[in-house]
Amino acid sequence: MDYMKEFKAIAEKFALEGEIKDIAPYGEGHINLTLLVTTDKKRYIMQKMNPNVFPDAEGLMNNICGVTKHLQARGVETLVVVPTADGEPYLRGEVGYRVYDFIENTITYQKVTDKEVFKNSGAAFGEFQNYLAEFDASTLVEVIKRFHDTPNRFENFKAALEADAFGRAKECKSEIDFVLSHAHTYGTVMAGLADGTIPLRVTHNDTKLNNILMDAETGKARAVIDLDTIMPGSMLFDFGDSIRFGASTAAEDEQDLSKVHFDIELFRAYAEGYCGAVKNSITAREAELLPYGSYLMTIECGMRFLTDYLSGDTYFATKYAGHNLVRARTQIKLAGEMEASFDKMGEIIKEILA
């Protein structure tokens, strides 16, 4: 594809500095089309937003603009939205486009390479949460409805199990039994948000390591990116999802379950970074539930993979037959090991926050 020919006219509708010299694909994202736009003055990231995943582009961009302006006012390095030539935050149309300044001299990590990297990522997401502690999360749009409403995810699972449209339930009886037997554990966070015992906060909801830009020279975190899933929720969601993928000894779709374990020392490393940052803003109830949040995000993810497997693999992209079942099994094994480690995880949190 000739990206210059295809997208130059669109890029020129934004308030860019200089003359456009090149447009090329950039990054490893799978949801939005991401392009690197180079002018004779500077570089930019331009994205074609995916309306199938994010139908409310207006709400999404209002979320991003509100959060980034809040961070910028506090001197925090973050994404800078480049307006259109008409001063709008994005280019409206059947498909929306947006532009950010390119953040130079940074690198990203695709996976946890050592404890220090994971600790740094914990500090970055903790600082992100801490800087947004005073932001009114109720002003944010829920861009993906009921994303971490685990009881609702469980209802979806039960419906898929009852239908068993593809006759697959017989192949995953132990996994089904695990999910059903833990039904009493799924409602704590939603109940806490409802009654106010857990504060409503700004949540990132995609706390992968590669969503942190690290300084290319020092290796220290500089900016949290990929803010599409910014929503109101609980900090337990972000902390828990980081632990779900980062404190595992194996890939999310490892077929040999003997290789899949919850690494308590990686949990400690991330918790040191994260809790060190939020020490003055986290509530006692949130601190108490951090181990549970790790378990909840893991079993919720496993439940979603299992639901999709029972439903014929309609949501998550798969590379082979049974891929979603393999994924479900890794998450369920991790959730079980986390559940068995609650006391130790709680001791670690108390030590860090003491």
Secondary structure as UniProt FT lines:
FT   HELIX           3..11
FT   TURN            12..13
FT   STRAND          20..25
FT   STRAND          33..39
FT   STRAND          43..48
FT   TURN            51..53
FT   HELIX           57..73
FT   TURN            74..75
FT   STRAND          81..82
FT   TURN            85..86
FT   STRAND          97..101
FT   STRAND          106..107
FT   HELIX           115..131
FT   TURN            132..134
FT   HELIX           137..139
FT   TURN            145..148
FT   HELIX           150..163
FT   TURN            165..166
FT   HELIX           169..171
FT   HELIX           173..181
FT   HELIX           183..185
FT   HELIX           188..195
FT   STRAND          201..203
FT   HELIX           209..211
FT   STRAND          212..215
FT   TURN            216..218
FT   STRAND          221..224
FT   TURN            228..229
FT   STRAND          231..233
FT   HELIX           235..246
FT   TURN            252..253
FT   HELIX           257..259
FT   HELIX           264..278
FT   TURN            279..281
FT   HELIX           284..310
FT   TURN            311..312
FT   TURN            321..322
FT   HELIX           323..340
FT   HELIX           342..353
//
